[in-house]
Amino acid sequence: MQRISDEQRRIRIGRRHLLASEARAQSPVAVADALVALHATDAATVFLSVCARLSDPGVAAVERCLYEDLSLVRMLSMRNTLFVVSDEVAPRVEAANARAVAAKERRTLLKHLKEDGNDLDEHWLDEAERSTLAYLDHSGPASGSELAAGVAALRTKITLFPGKKQETVQGVATRVIRVLAAEGKIRRDRPRGSWTSSQFRWAPARPRPVEETARAQAELALCWLRAYGPATEADLKWWTGWGTRDVRTALAEVEAEEVRLDGGAGAWVAPGDAGPEPAPAPWAALLPALDPSAMGWADRGFHLPTEHRAALFDRSGNIGPTVWWDGRIVGGWAQRGDGEPVWRLLTDVGREASTAIEAEASRLSAWVGEARVTPRFRTPLERELTA
């Protein structure tokens, strides 16, 4: 069985994740496809992840893909998390993950409606959704508050967890909108504010082709292996949120090849992908919180030293902004109130690396311009750098 070293895994990140300068992409869609999916819980992460990998970074190119030609799509999918994927990959993700997530979201809302005890049932929800879609067809993109003002049903309030200590009264607008978005009936349009804002307007979504679940899972697993392999079964299970049976079925379906990692652990690659790759020129990168290159595996020991975790992760396991040198995470960065990117190295990487990191910080500052970025999930090091 062939062995793939940690060094080779880091080389693959530089090339396949478009981080080496010679590998940078020409379009946001090419970035999304190279990484399979971009974390989008924090709106700014999408732009920062894409622009770190573009030969000509800029906000306008990403916005055009998200809001004009719709070649990038936001979807609630893997691990019940918001991601951005290309329009071509979206049907695969919908069948493999998002469809099940949407069904769970609908069941949860119907359960809350039933527990409220005011005869709000599935028929009421169907009518509320029809009214919301009709309003958007007439009004054009609208914020959640504008939808609630225009659709009477969305102003309904329900009691959550009645009779329990956590009992609370909430409006249904956010929950109905979430279900419609999860089912792909509406989409997130331009936010109210800048590209760093998550206060999106909503617009009707265009229909997507329907794919069969098992086939879509196999296709998604193959895309993921090409981007993140070699990787373990546990890595794929964590990234997708699938059960063990689905993971093993998908790996068998695509005829994944088993390899050995440093330390002897078994892992998988796409068929014919076990051979070595030449190393690119040494590279530096400043990647945002929740960037795919930091979040792609359950076990990140080959690129993230254990002793750095406390500084770079929050208490929920979300990684903050990271500084990379030649395939390793070597520090963290933040943006001060005056807009200046600042960083701290947690590993001594030498003068060449420091010079390259400085150049990446200047590149980042140039395209970010007057925008100010504060990660939604703040980590100890990021807080220290902005104190």
C-alpha positions in Angstrom: 0.0 0.0 0.0 1.4 3.4 -1.0 2.4 5.9 1.6 1.7 9.6 1.3 3.8 11.8 3.6 2.6 14.8 5.5 5.0 16.9 3.3 3.1 15.6 0.2 -0.2 16.5 1.9 1.0 20.1 2.4 2.2 20.2 -1.2 -1.3 19.2 -2.3 -2.8 22.0 -0.3 -0.6 24.6 -2.0 -1.6 23.4 -5.5 -5.1 22.1 -5.1 -6.3 24.8 -2.8 -4.9 27.4 -5.1 -2.7 29.0 -2.5 0.7 28.8 -4.1 1.1 31.9 -6.2 1.6 29.9 -9.4 -1.7 28.0 -8.8 -4.0 31.0 -8.2 -7.3 31.1 -10.1 -8.9 33.5 -12.5 -12.5 33.3 -11.2 -14.4 32.9 -8.0 -16.2 29.9 -9.4 -12.9 28.1 -10.1 -12.0 28.7 -6.4 -15.3 27.3 -5.2 -14.9 24.2 -7.3 -11.3 23.6 -6.3 -12.4 23.6 -2.6 -15.8 21.9 -3.3 -17.6 24.3 -0.9 -16.8 27.6 0.9 -17.9 28.2 4.5 -20.4 31.0 4.5 -21.7 31.2 8.1 -19.7 34.5 8.2 -20.4 36.5 5.1 -16.9 38.0 4.9 -15.3 34.5 4.9 -16.6 33.8 1.4 -14.9 36.9 0.0 -11.7 36.5 2.0 -11.4 32.8 1.1 -11.9 33.5 -2.6 -9.7 36.6 -2.9 -6.8 34.9 -1.1 -6.8 32.5 -4.1 -7.4 34.9 -7.0 -4.7 36.2 -9.2 -6.6 39.5 -9.4 -8.6 39.7 -6.1 -11.6 42.0 -5.7 -15.1 42.3 -4.1 -16.9 43.0 -7.4 -16.0 39.7 -9.0 -17.4 37.7 -6.1 -20.6 39.8 -5.9 -21.2 39.4 -9.6 -21.1 35.6 -9.1 -23.4 35.6 -6.0 -26.0 38.2 -7.1 -25.9 38.7 -10.8 -25.1 35.6 -12.9 -25.8 33.4 -9.9 -22.9 31.1 -10.7 -22.3 30.8 -6.9 -25.1 29.6 -4.6 -25.5 29.7 -0.8 -26.9 26.5 0.6 -27.6 25.2 4.1 -26.0 21.8 3.7 -23.1 19.8 5.2 -23.4 19.6 9.0 -26.4 21.9 8.8 -24.0 24.7 7.9 -24.2 27.5 5.3 -21.9 27.0 2.4 -21.3 28.6 -1.0 -20.9 26.2 -4.0 -20.9 26.7 -7.7 -24.2 26.4 -9.6 -22.8 23.3 -11.2 -22.1 21.6 -7.9 -25.3 22.8 -6.2 -27.6 19.9 -7.4 -25.1 17.4 -6.1 -24.9 19.1 -2.7 -28.7 19.4 -2.6 -29.2 15.7 -3.1 -26.3 14.6 -1.0 -27.0 16.8 2.0 -29.2 19.8 1.7 -32.4 17.9 1.0 -32.2 16.0 4.3 -31.3 19.3 6.1 -34.4 21.0 4.6 -36.7 18.1 5.6 -35.4 18.4 9.2 -35.9 22.2 9.2 -39.5 21.7 8.1 -40.2 19.0 10.7 -38.8 21.2 13.4 -40.9 24.2 12.5 -44.1 22.0 12.2 -43.3 20.6 15.7 -43.1 24.2 17.1 -46.3 25.2 15.4 -48.1 22.2 16.8 -46.8 22.8 20.4 -48.0 26.4 20.2 -51.5 25.1 20.5 -53.2 27.7 18.2 -54.1 25.4 15.3 -51.1 26.4 13.2 -50.6 23.3 11.1 -49.1 22.2 7.8 -51.9 23.9 5.9 -51.2 27.2 7.6 -47.5 26.9 6.8 -48.2 26.1 3.2 -50.3 29.2 2.8 -47.7 31.3 4.6 -45.0 30.1 2.2 -47.2 30.7 -0.8 -47.9 34.3 0.4 -44.2 34.9 1.0 -43.2 33.7 -2.5 -46.0 35.7 -4.1 -44.8 38.8 -2.3 -41.3 38.3 -3.5 -42.4 37.8 -7.0 -44.2 41.1 -6.9 -41.8 43.2 -4.8 -38.4 42.0 -5.9 -35.6 41.3 -3.3 -36.7 42.1 0.3 -35.3 41.9 3.7 -36.7 39.7 6.5 -38.3 42.8 8.1 -39.8 43.9 4.8 -41.3 40.4 4.3 -42.8 40.4 7.7 -44.3 43.9 7.1 -45.8 42.7 3.7 -47.0 39.2 4.6 -49.5 39.0 7.4 -48.8 35.4 8.3 -45.1 36.2 8.9 -46.1 38.5 11.8 -47.6 35.5 13.7 -46.0 34.8 17.0 -45.7 31.4 18.6 -44.7 30.1 22.0 -41.6 27.9 21.9 -41.1 25.2 24.5 -44.4 25.9 26.3 -44.4 25.0 30.0 -40.6 24.6 30.2 -37.9 26.7 31.7 -36.8 28.0 28.3 -40.3 29.0 27.2 -40.2 32.0 24.9 -42.4 33.9 22.4 -41.0 34.4 19.0 -42.2 35.6 15.6 -42.3 32.9 12.8 -40.8 35.0 10.0 -37.2 33.9 10.5 -38.2 30.3 10.8 -40.5 30.3 7.7 -37.8 32.1 5.7 -35.2 29.6 6.8 -37.3 26.7 5.6 -38.0 28.3 2.2 -34.2 28.9 1.8 -33.2 25.5 2.9 -35.6 24.0 0.3 -34.1 26.1 -2.4 -37.3 28.1 -3.0 -35.7 31.5 -2.1 -32.1 32.6 -2.1 -29.9 35.2 -0.3 -29.6 38.3 -2.4 -27.4 41.4 -1.8 -27.2 42.3 1.9 -28.3 45.5 3.6 -24.9 47.0 3.9 -21.5 46.0 2.6 -20.1 42.6 1.6 -19.2 41.9 5.2 -22.9 42.0 6.3 -25.1 38.9 6.9 -28.4 40.9 6.8 -29.4 39.5 3.4 -32.3 40.4 1.2 -34.3 37.5 -0.1 -35.3 36.7 -3.7 -36.9 33.8 -5.6 -34.5 31.0 -6.4 -34.3 29.4 -9.8 -35.1 25.6 -9.9 -32.2 23.1 -9.9 -32.0 19.7 -11.5 -33.0 16.9 -9.2 -30.4 14.2 -8.5 -30.6 10.8 -6.8 -29.1 10.8 -3.3 -26.7 7.9 -3.4 -25.3 8.9 -6.8 -24.9 12.5 -5.6 -23.1 11.4 -2.4 -20.6 9.3 -4.5 -20.0 12.3 -6.8 -19.5 14.7 -3.9 -17.2 12.3 -2.2 -15.1 12.0 -5.3 -14.9 15.8 -5.7 -13.9 16.1 -2.0 -11.2 13.4 -2.3 -9.6 15.2 -5.3 -9.5 18.4 -3.2 -8.6 17.0 0.3 -7.2 13.5 -0.3 -5.5 11.7 1.2 -8.0 11.7 4.0 -9.5 9.3 6.4 -13.0 7.9 6.6 -13.4 9.9 9.7 -12.4 13.1 7.8 -15.0 12.5 5.2 -17.7 11.6 7.8 -16.9 14.8 9.7 -16.9 17.1 6.6 -20.2 15.7 5.1 -22.0 15.0 8.3 -23.0 11.6 6.8 -23.3 8.4 8.8 -20.6 5.7 8.5 -22.6 3.6 6.1 -23.1 6.4 3.6 -19.4 7.3 3.8 -18.3 3.7 3.1 -20.8 3.2 0.4 -19.7 6.4 -1.4 -16.0 5.5 -1.1 -16.7 2.0 -2.5 -18.9 3.5 -5.3 -16.1 5.8 -6.6 -13.5 3.0 -6.1 -11.3 5.1 -3.8 -7.8 3.8 -3.3 -6.5 3.2 0.2 -3.1 4.6 1.1 -1.0 5.0 4.3 -0.3 8.3 6.0 2.7 9.1 8.2 2.3 7.2 11.4 0.6 4.3 9.6 -3.0 5.4 9.5 -5.1 4.3 6.6 -6.6 6.9 4.3 -8.2 7.3 0.9 -7.5 9.1 -2.4 -9.4 9.3 -5.7 -8.6 6.6 -8.2 -5.2 7.0 -9.7 -4.3 9.9 -7.3 -1.7 8.3 -5.1 1.4 9.5 -6.9 3.7 12.3 -5.6 3.4 15.9 -6.8 6.3 18.4 -7.3 6.5 21.1 -4.7 5.5 24.6 -5.8 7.6 27.6 -4.8 7.3 28.4 -1.1 4.1 30.3 -0.4 2.4 32.4 2.2 -1.3 33.0 2.8 -3.6 34.9 5.2 -6.8 32.9 5.4 -10.0 33.9 7.2 -11.9 32.2 10.0 -13.5 28.9 8.9 -11.5 28.8 5.6 -11.8 25.4 3.9 -8.1 24.7 4.0 -8.2 24.9 7.8 -11.6 23.2 8.1 -11.4 20.4 5.5 -10.3 17.5 7.9 -11.3 16.3 11.3 -7.6 15.6 12.0 -5.5 18.6 11.0 -2.3 17.5 12.6 -0.3 17.4 9.4 -0.7 21.2 8.9 -1.7 22.5 12.4 0.6 22.0 15.4 -1.3 20.9 18.4 0.3 23.6 20.6 -1.3 26.3 18.3 -4.9 25.2 18.8 -5.7 27.1 22.0 -4.8 30.4 20.4 -6.5 29.8 17.1 -9.8 28.1 18.0 -12.9 29.4 19.9 -14.6 27.2 22.5 -16.9 25.7 20.0 -14.1 24.4 17.7 -14.3 27.2 15.1 -10.9 28.2 13.8 -10.1 31.9 13.5 -8.0 33.8 10.9 -4.7 31.9 10.2 -1.3 32.7 8.8 0.2 30.0 6.5 3.7 29.3 5.3 4.3 26.5 2.8 1.4 24.3 3.9 1.6 24.9 7.6 -0.4 27.1 9.9 2.2 29.2 11.6 0.2 32.0 13.2 -2.9 34.1 13.2 -4.0 37.6 12.0 -6.6 40.2 12.5 -7.6 43.6 11.2 -7.3 46.6 13.5 -9.9 49.3 13.7 -7.8 51.5 11.4 -7.8 48.8 8.8 -4.3 47.6 9.2 -3.8 43.8 9.0 -1.7 42.6 12.0 -0.4 39.1 12.7 1.5 37.1 15.2 3.7 34.1 14.3 3.5 31.1 16.6 6.3 29.4 14.9 9.8 30.8 13.9 9.7 30.6 10.1 12.6 32.9 9.2 13.1 36.0 7.1 12.0 34.6 3.8 8.6 33.6 5.2 8.2 36.9 7.1 8.8 38.8 3.9 6.2 36.7 2.0 3.7 37.1 4.8 4.2 40.9 4.8 3.5 40.9 1.0 0.3 38.9 1.5 -0.8 41.3 4.2 -0.3 44.2 1.8 -2.2 42.4 -1.0 -5.1 41.8 1.4 -5.1 45.4 2.6 -5.2 46.7 -1.0 -8.4 44.9 -2.1 -10.2 45.1 1.3 -9.9 48.9 1.2 -12.1 50.7 3.7 -14.0 47.6 4.8 -13.6 46.3 8.3 -13.7 42.6 9.1 -14.5 41.2 12.5 -14.9 37.4 12.5 -18.3 36.1 13.9 -16.4 33.5 15.9 -13.7 35.3 17.8 -10.6 33.4 19.0 -8.1 34.3 21.8 -5.3 35.4 19.4 -7.6 37.5 17.2 -9.0 39.3 20.2 -5.4 39.9 21.5 -4.3 41.4 18.2 -7.2 43.8 18.1 -7.1 44.8 21.8 
